[in-house]
Amino acid sequence: MRVATLAERFDVATETIRRDLDALSRDGLIKREFGGASARPMGHQPDLAERQLSAVAGFERIGMLAADMVRSGDVAMIDAGSTVAQIAPFLAARTTKLPRTFLTNCYAVVHGMAELADHDDVLMCPGQFDRRENAVYGNDTVEYLRRFHANIAFIGASGISRQGFSDVNRRAVAVKRAMMERSDETWLMVDHTKFDQRYLENVAPLEALTGIITDRRPEPEFASQLERAGIRFLAWCDEKHGLA
């Protein structure tokens, strides 16, 4: 779609259209092209490094909120992804009386826990390495996770809609499901751009989630549907946060 065409259709200046397209491109929702933009295919997702460069502040806030939920002595499973990986440095910055254990398939999470207390443990899953995601996937990863039980799992997704939450990476879906099956609670870590979005493969229905950790609540209609499914929100708003 051309910039001039969009400006004429919505009766706004071309500079306004360009700014809006740039913002959508940074969020990974469209592909920016010379003179315009095109929609990204449903199965497309930018790689981990590209996603981490966008919406950094929002991701960090989500990571901070998630880290606050891990208690002394907990076992936590941590998924791969640009948003979920932001939990790692905040976990490392906290000290607890009892040792904590973290299981992950993501090297970015392991790297972020470099300053973790000596009595805490990090278990890295085996599996086939995915360079784009800096993580491992496959049958070995799933079988390894099934050996353990966790108090809480932190999961990422490409999108969440009324039909459930979904992901573009089919290999990642099996790992997410394994973490959910072996955890007492499952919290989805997503920023607001993921709301009301559907992607290639559905991971699980809404009812499978304990709650959602996000930077901003969704639109009222969608929020009401999520709440009817029994989902709690932990949202960062105006530099204050709490269960919503």
N, C-alpha and C positions, 0 to 999 in steps of 0.2 A: 504494500500500500504506500502510495507516494505522500510526502508531506503536504504538497499543494492540494491534493485531493481531500485529505483529512481536514485541512484548514478551511476549505470551501464547505465541506459537509457540516462541520460544527460551528462555522462562522466565527472562527478565532484566528489570531495572528499565527503565521508560520513558526515564529519563535516559541510560542506557547506549545505548539505541537512537538517541536524538536525537544523541548525540555521534558515533556511528558514521555516521549519515546525513549529518551536517554534514561529516565528513571525506571521505566518498564524493562529496558535492556539490562540495567544493573541488577534488577531482581530476577533476571533469567527468564522472564515471561515472554519476551520477543527476541528476535534476532535483528539487530540494527544493521541497516544497509545504506549505501550511499543514496541520499535523496529520499529515504523512507525506511520501512521496516517490514518484516514478515513474521508470521507466527512460528514459534518453535513447534516441531512435531511432538506428539504426546509422549513418545519414548525417549525424548532428549532431556539431558540434564547436564549443566556445566560440570567440569571436574571439581574435585575437592578444593584445590588451591584457588580456582576462580570464584567459587562460592564463598570461601572464607574472606575474600577481599571485599565482598559486598555486604552491606548491613551489619558491619562489625559490631557497632554499639548494641544493636538489638540482640545479636547472638550472645554477647558477653553478659547482658542482663539475664537472659534465659539461663545461661550457664551458672550464674551466681545464685539464682533462685533454686535451681535443681540441686546444687551442692548443699544448700541449707537443709535439704530433706534427708540427707544421709546421716544416720545416727551413729553414735559410738558402738562399735562391735558389729555393724551391719556388713552384709555381703551384697554387693551391687553389681549388676550386669550393665555394661555400657556399650551401646551400639556405635557403629561408624557413622560419620557424617559431619558436615561443617558446623551445624548447630550443636549437636550432641557433644562434639569434641571440646566445646567451650567450658564444659563442666570440669575438665581435668585440672587446670591451674587453681581453681577455687577449692577443689577437694584437697589439693596439695598444700594450700595455705592454711588449712584448718587442722588442728591437733585434737585428738580424742583420747580419752582414758583407755578405752579398749581398742585393740587393733581392728582395722577394717580390711576387707578383702574385695578387690575389684577384678572382674573378669571382662575382657574386651577383645574384639576382633580388629581394633583400629590402632595403628601405629601412632597416629596423631594424639590419641588419648594417652598412650604410654609415654610419649615424649613430653606431654604436658604435665605428667606426674613425676618429673625428675626430682622435684624437691619434696616428695612425699616422706612422711615420718618413717623412721626405720622399722617400727613395729607393724606398719601396714604392708599388705601384700598386693601385688599386681600380677594377674595371670593372663598371659597372652595366648589366645587361641591359635591352634595350628590351622593350616588351610592354604588354598591357592591365593597368591598375592595379586591384588588388583591395583595397578599403579595409579589409575585415575582417582581411586578412592582412598589410597594409602591404607588398605585394609585387606583382610583375608576372608575368603568365603569357601563354600563347598561342603561335602559330606563330612569331612574330618572336623570342620568347625562346628557343625551342628551336633555331631556325636560327642564332641568334647564338652559342649555346653550342657548336654543332657546328663552329664555326670554330677552336676552340682545343683544346689538349691540356693536361691537368693531371696533376700528380703524385698528388693526393689529392682526394677529394670528401667533404664532410660533409653527410649527408642526414638529414632528419627523417621521422617517420611517425606516424600515429595509433595504430598497433598493430603487433605482431609475433607471429606464431603459427607452428605447424608447417608451415603452407602458404606461408609467406613473410611479407613485411611489406606493410602496406596503409595506405591513406589515405582520408579522407572527401572530400577535395577532388579531384575528377576532373581539373581543369585542372593541378593541381600534379603529378600523376603523370607527365605527359609531360616536365615539366622535370626531375624527379628522374631519370627514365630517361636523358635526354640527358646529365646530369652524370655518371652512372655510366658511360655508353658512352665518354665522353671522358676518363676518369680511370684511372690505373694502380691505385689503391686506392679502395675505397668504405667509409667508416665510418658506421654508423648511430648517431645521437645520440638516445637515448630514456631517460626515467626509468623506474623500476621498474613504474609503473602501466600501462605500455604492453605489458608481457609477457603472452603468451597471450591477446591481443585481436585480433579480426578486424573489419575495416571494409569500406566499400563496394567499393573497387577495389584489387586486388592490384598492387603496384608491381613486385615481382620475387621470385623464390624465394630461400631462405636462402643458397644457394650463390653468389649474386651478390655477397654481402657479404664484405669482408675481415675486418671485426670490428664489435663493438658497444661504444660508450662509454656508460656508465650510472652511476647513483649506487649501485645495489645489484644484486647478482647475482640471477637468477630462481630459482625453486624448483628443487631438484636434478634432478627428472625432465625439466623443460623445458630446463635448462642442459645436460644431457647430450645431448639431441637437437640443440641448437644446436652443441655442440662436435663431434658426429659429422658435422655438415655442414661442418666445417672452420673454424668461426667462432671468432675470438679475442675475449676480453672485456678491456676496460679499465674496471675498476670501482673506485669510491671506497668504501672500507670503514674505519670507525673512524679517520678522519682520515689513513689511509695508502692509497696507491694504487699500482697497477702492473698489468702484464698478467697476467690470471688464466687 
